[in-house]
């Protein structure tokens, strides 16, 4: 691969593969998962995730399903310090730390091909959605995905592929109206800007952004619309 032909790419894939605790758990219980990171140490894989659902009973069922799977070594529910700043808007959530057999998970195969998780991944209705960064050629992306498909007997659908690099724009002090936003409104707006919600065509849906934050679509849109109204000049006498 020549250096001149390589570029920083953003890749979004939908994935199904056997022996995945998250796919089995969400499919059986109707919960969702937001994954925040993974690590590999020898034959053990580790993940830090947030489960979300309608009730705490549903979350307990999801944890019980995962705990019964042969390829899960340990699962530890815990209270994260991030809970103090992560908005929990209308849904029950539970953070968990998972240890599993890395030979059964798809994370090790993805990481070994140079892909890096961009923000978080999500699992709903038995399907994983990953947004990844990789520095390579576009043709190499599909070859790498083919190798992962064969290695993990996986179904992988390439949903999005684009250049991730952007020209840096000069920064400016926040607008007076933006300083008046609540933390939840500010986060809703920031993730929409970062993920390409305002680009044309849109790179991501409001439902996807809501899932990334572990909230319902209606709740996410409520905070986003209030932020937009503030920035678009709901107060006509502001300068």
Backbone as CSV, one residue per row, in Angstrom:
resi,resn,N_x,N_y,N_z,CA_x,CA_y,CA_z,C_x,C_y,C_z
1,UNK,0.845,-1.190,0.000,0.000,0.000,0.000,0.875,1.232,0.000
2,UNK,0.777,2.095,-1.006,1.584,3.298,-1.056,1.004,4.343,-0.126
3,UNK,1.903,5.140,0.486,1.470,6.151,1.448,0.559,7.172,0.790
4,UNK,0.829,7.483,-0.496,0.062,8.519,-1.172,-1.374,8.089,-1.426
5,UNK,-1.626,6.793,-1.519,-2.975,6.328,-1.818,-3.802,6.093,-0.558
6,UNK,-3.143,6.092,0.593,-3.863,5.866,1.833,-4.523,7.156,2.296
7,UNK,-5.631,7.033,2.996,-6.314,8.198,3.554,-7.050,7.772,4.816
8,UNK,-7.389,8.746,5.643,-8.159,8.468,6.849,-9.621,8.326,6.459
9,UNK,-10.160,7.138,6.714,-11.516,6.821,6.284,-12.414,6.560,7.482
10,UNK,-13.663,6.970,7.355,-14.689,6.616,8.334,-15.576,5.541,7.707
11,UNK,-15.757,4.448,8.434,-16.473,3.277,7.931,-17.587,2.923,8.905
12,UNK,-18.801,2.764,8.407,-19.915,2.299,9.229,-20.392,0.957,8.698
13,UNK,-20.483,-0.034,9.576,-20.889,-1.379,9.176,-21.979,-1.890,10.112
14,UNK,-22.906,-2.664,9.551,-23.853,-3.453,10.331,-23.345,-4.886,10.347
15,UNK,-23.358,-5.507,11.538,-22.690,-6.800,11.715,-23.601,-7.774,12.447
16,UNK,-23.635,-9.006,11.955,-24.160,-10.132,12.718,-23.095,-11.222,12.693
17,UNK,-22.856,-11.828,13.866,-21.931,-12.960,13.894,-22.330,-13.867,15.051
18,UNK,-22.002,-15.139,14.954,-22.397,-16.079,16.012,-21.575,-15.858,17.281
19,UNK,-22.109,-16.356,18.390,-21.393,-16.329,19.669,-21.042,-14.911,20.114
20,UNK,-21.987,-13.986,19.948,-21.823,-12.626,20.440,-22.818,-12.403,21.570
21,UNK,-22.321,-12.084,22.760,-23.209,-11.922,23.903,-24.206,-10.788,23.691
22,UNK,-23.763,-9.690,23.069,-24.649,-8.550,22.868,-25.758,-8.839,21.884
23,UNK,-25.430,-9.540,20.804,-26.439,-9.898,19.811,-27.474,-10.833,20.418
24,UNK,-27.008,-11.851,21.151,-27.931,-12.795,21.782,-28.804,-12.088,22.813
25,UNK,-28.190,-11.255,23.646,-28.910,-10.609,24.736,-29.961,-9.628,24.235
26,UNK,-29.599,-8.765,23.284,-30.565,-7.790,22.786,-31.685,-8.456,22.004
27,UNK,-31.349,-9.524,21.277,-32.364,-10.224,20.493,-33.393,-10.894,21.402
28,UNK,-32.946,-11.438,22.525,-33.851,-12.158,23.424,-34.655,-11.233,24.337
29,UNK,-34.092,-10.092,24.704,-34.720,-9.272,25.746,-35.269,-7.942,25.251
30,UNK,-34.936,-7.533,24.027,-35.409,-6.259,23.518,-34.692,-5.055,24.082
31,UNK,-33.578,-5.266,24.746,-32.767,-4.161,25.252,-31.830,-3.669,24.152
32,UNK,-31.085,-2.629,24.459,-30.061,-2.126,23.559,-28.747,-1.981,24.300
33,UNK,-27.675,-1.864,23.556,-26.337,-1.743,24.146,-25.582,-0.636,23.429
34,UNK,-24.933,0.215,24.209,-23.948,1.146,23.669,-22.591,0.716,24.200
35,UNK,-21.671,0.412,23.306,-20.326,-0.017,23.690,-19.369,1.156,23.663
36,UNK,-18.564,1.289,24.707,-17.694,2.454,24.843,-16.224,2.144,24.613
37,UNK,-15.874,0.876,24.470,-14.466,0.563,24.247,-14.183,-0.901,24.490
38,UNK,-13.084,-1.373,23.935,-12.713,-2.775,24.073,-11.194,-2.892,24.152
39,UNK,-10.736,-3.984,24.752,-9.307,-4.273,24.838,-9.120,-5.785,24.733
40,UNK,-7.952,-6.183,24.231,-7.607,-7.594,24.093,-6.331,-7.856,24.883
41,UNK,-6.349,-8.908,25.717,-5.163,-9.324,26.466,-5.080,-10.836,26.379
42,UNK,-4.180,-11.308,25.514,-4.079,-12.747,25.303,-5.350,-13.277,24.668
43,UNK,-5.958,-14.296,25.305,-7.188,-14.856,24.747,-8.429,-14.269,25.410
44,UNK,-8.270,-13.199,26.179,-9.405,-12.548,26.826,-9.702,-11.211,26.166
45,UNK,-10.982,-10.975,25.924,-11.444,-9.679,25.458,-12.221,-8.998,26.564
46,UNK,-12.155,-7.666,26.586,-12.842,-6.900,27.624,-13.624,-5.774,26.962
47,UNK,-14.831,-5.524,27.464,-15.650,-4.435,26.936,-16.330,-3.707,28.089
48,UNK,-16.462,-2.401,27.935,-17.225,-1.575,28.864,-18.437,-1.077,28.090
49,UNK,-19.633,-1.388,28.577,-20.864,-1.125,27.839,-21.923,-0.518,28.746
50,UNK,-22.913,0.104,28.121,-24.109,0.550,28.818,-25.309,-0.167,28.218
51,UNK,-26.021,-0.913,29.045,-27.270,-1.527,28.636,-28.393,-0.527,28.861
52,UNK,-29.381,-0.509,27.974,-30.529,0.358,28.195,-31.810,-0.363,27.789
53,UNK,-32.887,-0.007,28.478,-34.177,-0.638,28.218,-35.280,0.126,28.917
54,UNK,-36.477,-0.427,28.876,-37.630,0.268,29.443,-37.679,0.178,30.961
55,UNK,-37.186,-0.943,31.526,-37.267,-1.145,32.970,-35.978,-1.768,33.484
56,UNK,-35.777,-1.670,34.800,-34.614,-2.313,35.406,-34.739,-3.832,35.341
57,UNK,-35.959,-4.355,35.411,-36.146,-5.808,35.283,-35.661,-6.299,33.923
58,UNK,-35.923,-5.535,32.889,-35.478,-5.903,31.547,-33.951,-5.932,31.478
59,UNK,-33.301,-4.981,32.135,-31.846,-4.952,32.149,-31.274,-6.130,32.920
60,UNK,-31.895,-6.470,34.035,-31.450,-7.629,34.813,-31.590,-8.912,33.998
61,UNK,-32.651,-9.002,33.206,-32.818,-10.169,32.339,-31.710,-10.229,31.289
62,UNK,-31.356,-9.081,30.730,-30.299,-9.040,29.718,-28.963,-9.484,30.308
63,UNK,-28.674,-9.053,31.527,-27.432,-9.461,32.188,-27.445,-10.958,32.473
64,UNK,-28.596,-11.476,32.903,-28.706,-12.909,33.185,-28.494,-13.739,31.924
65,UNK,-29.042,-13.289,30.807,-28.847,-14.003,29.535,-27.367,-14.047,29.178
66,UNK,-26.690,-12.903,29.294,-25.264,-12.852,28.972,-24.456,-13.752,29.895
67,UNK,-24.808,-13.746,31.183,-24.051,-14.515,32.166,-24.146,-16.013,31.928
68,UNK,-25.223,-16.462,31.280,-25.419,-17.889,31.019,-24.663,-18.381,29.799
69,UNK,-24.167,-17.489,28.959,-23.502,-17.883,27.720,-22.110,-18.440,28.009
70,UNK,-21.752,-19.503,27.306,-20.500,-20.213,27.601,-19.266,-19.377,27.299
71,UNK,-19.356,-18.427,26.355,-18.173,-17.665,25.976,-18.010,-16.388,26.799
72,UNK,-18.946,-16.121,27.738,-18.777,-15.018,28.678,-18.062,-15.548,29.919
73,UNK,-16.940,-14.943,30.276,-16.187,-15.376,31.448,-16.659,-14.662,32.708
74,UNK,-16.821,-13.348,32.647,-17.367,-12.596,33.774,-18.161,-11.416,33.243
75,UNK,-19.165,-10.988,34.011,-19.894,-9.766,33.707,-20.141,-9.039,35.028
76,UNK,-19.700,-7.787,35.104,-19.763,-7.031,36.346,-20.607,-5.771,36.143
77,UNK,-21.817,-5.715,36.663,-22.545,-4.439,36.687,-21.824,-3.475,37.632
78,UNK,-21.786,-2.195,37.298,-21.119,-1.233,38.169,-21.720,0.147,37.956
79,UNK,-21.452,1.024,38.915,-21.888,2.412,38.829,-20.714,3.243,38.338
80,UNK,-20.859,3.826,37.152,-19.766,4.575,36.556,-19.792,6.027,36.992
81,UNK,-18.601,6.604,37.148,-18.520,8.034,37.442,-19.088,8.863,36.302
82,UNK,-19.107,8.270,35.073,-19.654,8.985,33.919,-21.148,9.214,34.041
83,UNK,-21.821,8.462,34.935,-23.252,8.644,35.099,-23.598,10.062,35.539
84,UNK,-22.665,10.720,36.214,-22.942,12.060,36.712,-23.083,13.076,35.590
85,UNK,-22.486,12.793,34.432,-22.551,13.746,33.331,-23.306,13.204,32.131
86,UNK,-23.530,11.874,32.071,-24.269,11.320,30.949,-25.762,11.480,31.199
87,UNK,-26.503,12.139,30.291,-27.927,12.316,30.527,-28.660,10.991,30.421
88,UNK,-29.506,10.710,31.393,-30.358,9.528,31.361,-31.777,10.052,31.215
89,UNK,-32.279,10.058,29.998,-33.516,10.740,29.688,-34.573,9.735,29.253
90,UNK,-35.337,9.235,30.215,-36.492,8.432,29.874,-36.255,6.950,29.750
91,UNK,-35.031,6.462,30.006,-34.765,5.038,29.895,-33.928,4.565,31.072
92,UNK,-34.087,3.289,31.415,-33.258,2.683,32.445,-31.934,2.259,31.824
93,UNK,-30.843,2.457,32.548,-29.528,2.073,32.040,-28.740,1.350,33.119
94,UNK,-27.783,0.533,32.660,-26.875,-0.152,33.571,-25.536,-0.334,32.883
95,UNK,-24.468,0.152,33.520,-23.122,-0.053,32.994,-22.622,-1.430,33.395
96,UNK,-21.909,-2.092,32.470,-21.344,-3.402,32.751,-19.930,-3.476,32.187
97,UNK,-19.117,-4.306,32.830,-17.763,-4.617,32.355,-17.735,-6.113,32.082
98,UNK,-17.408,-6.474,30.835,-17.504,-7.852,30.356,-16.119,-8.412,30.064
99,UNK,-15.878,-9.653,30.464,-14.715,-10.411,29.992,-15.236,-11.605,29.204
100,UNK,-14.674,-11.823,28.019,-15.157,-12.893,27.155,-13.986,-13.540,26.427
101,UNK,-14.252,-14.665,25.779,-13.254,-15.369,24.985,-12.998,-14.577,23.708
102,UNK,-11.807,-14.002,23.580,-11.501,-13.151,22.430,-11.551,-13.908,21.119
103,UNK,-11.359,-15.221,21.162,-11.417,-16.015,19.940,-12.831,-16.129,19.399
104,UNK,-13.836,-15.851,20.238,-15.226,-15.917,19.816,-15.786,-14.555,19.412
105,UNK,-15.208,-13.479,19.923,-15.717,-12.142,19.635,-15.191,-11.601,18.323
106,UNK,-15.887,-10.604,17.793,-15.455,-10.011,16.526,-14.518,-8.818,16.751
107,UNK,-14.492,-8.310,17.985,-13.682,-7.131,18.265,-12.215,-7.326,17.970
108,UNK,-11.670,-8.475,18.349,-10.244,-8.718,18.110,-9.930,-8.764,16.619
109,UNK,-10.841,-9.325,15.837,-10.627,-9.386,14.384,-10.660,-7.988,13.776
110,UNK,-11.563,-7.143,14.253,-11.656,-5.772,13.747,-10.397,-4.986,14.105
111,UNK,-9.986,-5.071,15.368,-8.822,-4.317,15.818,-7.548,-4.766,15.113
112,UNK,-7.431,-6.061,14.834,-6.218,-6.584,14.215,-6.057,-6.132,12.763
113,UNK,-7.131,-5.595,12.167,-7.047,-5.082,10.799,-6.882,-3.563,10.758
114,UNK,-6.552,-2.968,11.894,-6.223,-1.549,11.917,-7.394,-0.615,12.126
115,UNK,-8.596,-1.162,12.338,-9.754,-0.312,12.569,-9.752,0.188,14.017
116,UNK,-10.162,1.433,14.208,-10.275,2.045,15.527,-11.707,2.507,15.716
117,UNK,-12.273,2.209,16.874,-13.647,2.609,17.154,-13.751,4.127,17.193
118,UNK,-14.690,4.689,16.418,-14.953,6.123,16.410,-16.164,6.382,17.296
119,UNK,-15.957,6.934,18.450,-17.017,7.165,19.441,-17.465,5.836,20.022
120,UNK,-18.703,5.420,19.804,-19.220,4.201,20.418,-19.850,3.317,19.353
121,UNK,-20.123,2.069,19.719,-20.900,1.202,18.831,-22.207,0.869,19.533
122,UNK,-23.152,0.344,18.790,-24.455,0.027,19.382,-24.936,-1.330,18.886
123,UNK,-25.775,-1.935,19.694,-26.395,-3.207,19.338,-27.882,-3.094,19.642
124,UNK,-28.713,-3.371,18.640,-30.163,-3.383,18.795,-30.731,-4.499,17.937
125,UNK,-31.738,-5.194,18.501,-32.462,-6.228,17.746,-31.523,-7.244,17.111
126,UNK,-30.438,-7.575,17.805,-29.537,-8.610,17.312,-28.604,-8.174,16.203
127,UNK,-28.415,-6.859,15.993,-27.501,-6.345,14.973,-26.560,-5.333,15.616
128,UNK,-25.270,-5.473,15.338,-24.272,-4.506,15.800,-24.043,-3.449,14.725
129,UNK,-23.910,-2.202,15.140,-23.531,-1.126,14.226,-22.261,-0.474,14.764
130,UNK,-21.225,-0.518,13.945,-19.923,0.038,14.320,-19.592,1.198,13.381
131,UNK,-19.138,2.331,13.938,-18.523,3.393,13.156,-17.040,3.391,13.502
132,UNK,-16.210,3.230,12.480,-14.780,2.984,12.667,-13.952,3.978,11.877
133,UNK,-12.734,4.180,12.320,-11.728,4.935,11.580,-10.602,3.995,11.188
134,UNK,-10.057,4.194,9.986,-8.934,3.386,9.539,-8.117,4.200,8.538
135,UNK,-6.801,4.098,8.615,-5.919,4.777,7.666,-5.442,3.748,6.654
136,UNK,-6.060,3.766,5.483,-5.760,2.770,4.458,-6.348,3.242,3.129
137,UNK,-6.329,2.372,2.134,-6.977,2.681,0.867,-8.412,2.161,0.877
138,UNK,-9.248,2.738,0.040,-10.648,2.304,-0.017,-10.766,0.836,-0.447
139,UNK,-9.922,0.415,-1.376,-9.992,-0.978,-1.816,-9.589,-1.939,-0.697
140,UNK,-8.686,-1.494,0.184,-8.250,-2.355,1.279,-9.345,-2.556,2.318
141,UNK,-10.259,-1.596,2.437,-11.338,-1.729,3.419,-12.177,-2.962,3.119
142,UNK,-12.601,-3.118,1.874,-13.445,-4.265,1.533,-12.683,-5.572,1.667
143,UNK,-11.380,-5.577,1.333,-10.596,-6.791,1.521,-10.499,-7.157,2.998
144,UNK,-10.302,-6.163,3.835,-10.240,-6.430,5.270,-11.568,-6.959,5.794
145,UNK,-12.666,-6.382,5.345,-13.984,-6.858,5.777,-14.224,-8.297,5.328
146,UNK,-13.764,-8.641,4.131,-13.893,-10.028,3.654,-13.119,-10.988,4.557
147,UNK,-11.929,-10.587,4.977,-11.138,-11.448,5.860,-11.829,-11.627,7.205
148,UNK,-12.432,-10.555,7.725,-13.160,-10.661,8.996,-14.392,-11.540,8.830
149,UNK,-15.090,-11.418,7.713,-16.260,-12.268,7.455,-15.878,-13.746,7.509
150,UNK,-14.771,-14.074,6.847,-14.353,-15.472,6.817,-13.869,-15.937,8.193
151,UNK,-13.120,-15.098,8.876,-12.535,-15.500,10.156,-13.588,-15.701,11.229
152,UNK,-14.687,-14.918,11.189,-15.693,-14.970,12.247,-17.048,-15.464,11.758
153,UNK,-17.108,-15.971,10.527,-18.377,-16.454,9.969,-19.453,-15.387,10.130
154,UNK,-19.102,-14.154,9.758,-19.947,-12.992,10.042,-20.635,-12.480,8.785
155,UNK,-21.814,-11.893,8.995,-22.477,-11.113,7.959,-22.157,-9.647,8.239
156,UNK,-21.461,-8.990,7.315,-21.064,-7.596,7.490,-21.542,-6.799,6.288
157,UNK,-22.345,-5.783,6.561,-22.854,-4.906,5.509,-22.179,-3.542,5.629
158,UNK,-21.499,-3.124,4.564,-20.850,-1.816,4.550,-21.902,-0.756,4.270
159,UNK,-22.227,0.048,5.302,-23.296,1.036,5.195,-22.798,2.407,4.771
160,UNK,-21.558,2.724,5.106,-21.059,4.073,4.819,-19.535,4.032,4.746
161,UNK,-18.984,4.730,3.752,-17.532,4.851,3.613,-17.236,6.242,3.080
162,UNK,-16.459,7.018,3.829,-16.139,8.373,3.392,-14.800,8.798,3.954
163,UNK,-14.242,9.832,3.367,-13.019,10.423,3.893,-13.345,11.116,5.203
164,UNK,-12.555,10.849,6.222,-12.822,11.426,7.543,-12.110,12.745,7.740
165,UNK,-11.052,12.991,6.986,-10.262,14.205,7.186,-11.034,15.425,6.717
166,UNK,-10.959,16.481,7.497,-11.600,17.746,7.166,-10.590,18.871,7.402
167,UNK,-10.728,19.943,6.646,-9.876,21.101,6.868,-10.238,21.748,8.199
168,UNK,-9.236,22.030,9.007,-9.478,22.634,10.305,-9.944,24.070,10.133
169,UNK,-11.055,24.404,10.776,-11.570,25.766,10.736,-11.119,26.500,11.998
170,UNK,-10.873,27.780,11.894,-10.476,28.517,13.092,-11.585,28.503,14.131
171,UNK,-11.179,28.384,15.388,-12.167,28.339,16.448,-12.555,29.745,16.853
172,UNK,-13.755,29.888,17.401,-14.232,31.185,17.852,-14.942,31.012,19.175
173,UNK,-15.053,32.080,19.964,-15.735,31.964,21.243,-17.179,31.533,21.037
174,UNK,-17.760,30.788,21.978,-19.133,30.352,21.827,-20.083,31.533,21.770
175,UNK,-21.122,31.415,20.935,-22.155,32.418,20.822,-22.859,32.600,22.170
176,UNK,-23.359,33.832,22.427,-24.058,34.088,23.683,-25.235,33.136,23.855
177,UNK,-25.945,32.869,22.766,-27.099,31.969,22.858,-26.645,30.554,23.191
178,UNK,-25.523,30.130,22.622,-25.050,28.774,22.896,-24.670,28.608,24.360
179,UNK,-24.175,29.670,24.991,-23.845,29.583,26.403,-25.088,29.422,27.273
180,UNK,-26.252,29.774,26.717,-27.487,29.640,27.490,-28.099,28.245,27.393
181,UNK,-27.545,27.384,26.543,-28.085,26.039,26.407,-27.844,25.238,27.671
182,UNK,-28.763,24.322,27.967,-28.557,23.401,29.073,-27.498,22.375,28.665
183,UNK,-26.870,21.668,29.618,-25.887,20.641,29.258,-26.450,19.594,28.298
184,UNK,-27.710,19.199,28.489,-28.298,18.189,27.609,-28.531,18.735,26.208
185,UNK,-28.972,20.000,26.116,-29.148,20.605,24.804,-27.805,20.755,24.094
186,UNK,-26.786,21.149,24.854,-25.450,21.333,24.273,-24.895,20.001,23.760
187,UNK,-25.113,18.910,24.506,-24.619,17.609,24.073,-25.360,17.127,22.834
188,UNK,-26.697,17.335,22.811,-27.489,16.929,21.646,-27.013,17.651,20.391
189,UNK,-26.728,18.940,20.512,-26.256,19.727,19.380,-24.847,19.314,18.963
190,UNK,-23.980,19.073,19.947,-22.592,18.737,19.638,-22.489,17.421,18.877
191,UNK,-23.243,16.409,19.311,-23.151,15.119,18.636,-23.761,15.193,17.243
192,UNK,-24.801,16.033,17.055,-25.391,16.208,15.720,-24.385,16.846,14.766
193,UNK,-23.672,17.837,15.251,-22.652,18.483,14.408,-21.516,17.524,14.089
194,UNK,-21.052,16.813,15.113,-19.882,15.944,14.953,-20.143,14.785,14.006
195,UNK,-21.369,14.234,14.048,-21.669,13.030,13.270,-22.252,13.323,11.884
196,UNK,-22.397,14.592,11.503,-22.858,14.904,10.153,-24.358,14.969,9.986
197,UNK,-25.093,15.243,11.072,-26.556,15.328,10.993,-27.000,16.503,10.133
198,UNK,-26.192,17.571,10.110,-26.565,18.766,9.358,-25.963,18.806,7.953
199,UNK,-25.248,17.773,7.572,-24.718,17.712,6.210,-25.807,17.263,5.240
200,UNK,-25.582,17.519,3.951,-26.540,17.070,2.935,-25.815,16.261,1.869
201,UNK,-26.195,14.988,1.675,-27.217,14.274,2.448,-26.729,13.981,3.864
202,UNK,-27.674,13.772,4.773,-27.316,13.500,6.160,-26.505,12.222,6.259
203,UNK,-25.461,12.265,7.099,-24.620,11.091,7.301,-25.146,10.188,8.406
204,UNK,-26.105,10.681,9.191,-26.607,9.913,10.324,-28.024,10.378,10.629
205,UNK,-28.845,9.494,11.161,-30.224,9.841,11.498,-30.337,10.261,12.958
206,UNK,-31.438,10.932,13.285,-31.689,11.311,14.677,-31.823,10.069,15.557
207,UNK,-32.387,8.997,15.006,-32.508,7.758,15.767,-31.156,7.173,16.134
208,UNK,-30.200,7.244,15.198,-28.857,6.740,15.477,-28.180,7.563,16.569
209,UNK,-28.340,8.886,16.508,-27.737,9.746,17.523,-28.354,9.487,18.887
210,UNK,-29.668,9.300,18.914,-30.337,9.001,20.181,-29.814,7.698,20.768
211,UNK,-29.618,6.699,19.919,-29.105,5.419,20.389,-27.702,5.562,20.948
212,UNK,-26.862,6.354,20.293,-25.500,6.575,20.785,-25.498,7.173,22.187
213,UNK,-26.498,8.008,22.471,-26.581,8.636,23.785,-27.402,7.823,24.772
214,UNK,-27.989,6.713,24.313,-28.771,5.866,25.198,-30.102,6.464,25.597
215,UNK,-30.732,7.235,24.678,-32.022,7.855,24.971,-32.991,7.550,23.835
216,UNK,-34.268,7.870,24.055,-35.251,7.671,22.999,-35.104,8.753,21.931
217,UNK,-35.582,8.445,20.718,-35.499,9.416,19.628,-36.287,10.677,19.962
218,UNK,-37.484,10.529,20.538,-38.313,11.700,20.848,-37.636,12.594,21.892
219,UNK,-36.987,11.985,22.873,-36.301,12.775,23.889,-35.101,13.506,23.297
220,UNK,-34.348,12.806,22.458,-33.197,13.448,21.818,-33.648,14.639,20.974
221,UNK,-34.694,14.439,20.161,-35.162,15.512,19.286,-35.707,16.697,20.083
222,UNK,-36.310,16.427,21.230,-36.805,17.519,22.075,-35.649,18.434,22.486
223,UNK,-34.544,17.858,22.933,-33.397,18.653,23.350,-32.734,19.331,22.152
224,UNK,-32.656,18.638,21.020,-32.028,19.227,19.842,-32.843,20.398,19.320
225,UNK,-34.168,20.250,19.250,-35.019,21.324,18.723,-34.984,22.563,19.626
226,UNK,-34.947,22.352,20.934,-34.850,23.491,21.850,-33.514,24.212,21.663
227,UNK,-32.441,23.441,21.452,-31.139,24.063,21.203,-31.164,24.858,19.903
228,UNK,-31.751,24.294,18.862,-31.827,24.978,17.569,-32.644,26.263,17.682
229,UNK,-33.765,26.194,18.412,-34.608,27.382,18.571,-33.852,28.503,19.269
230,UNK,-33.053,28.136,20.274,-32.258,29.140,20.987,-31.233,29.778,20.063
231,UNK,-30.543,28.963,19.265,-29.482,29.479,18.406,-30.023,30.249,17.210
232,UNK,-31.230,29.921,16.768,-31.807,30.601,15.611,-32.487,31.913,15.983
233,UNK,-32.425,32.294,17.254,-32.882,33.634,17.605,-34.298,33.696,18.099
234,UNK,-34.635,32.785,18.985,-35.976,32.822,19.569,-36.181,34.129,20.322
235,UNK,-35.067,34.765,20.794,-35.144,36.026,21.518,-34.730,37.147,20.568
236,UNK,-35.657,37.863,19.943,-35.337,38.786,18.856,-34.497,39.988,19.277
237,UNK,-34.425,40.305,20.584,-33.696,41.495,20.984,-32.263,41.187,21.401
238,UNK,-31.868,39.923,21.319,-30.469,39.591,21.583,-29.604,40.058,20.439
239,UNK,-28.364,40.477,20.743,-27.471,40.852,19.655,-26.663,39.641,19.227
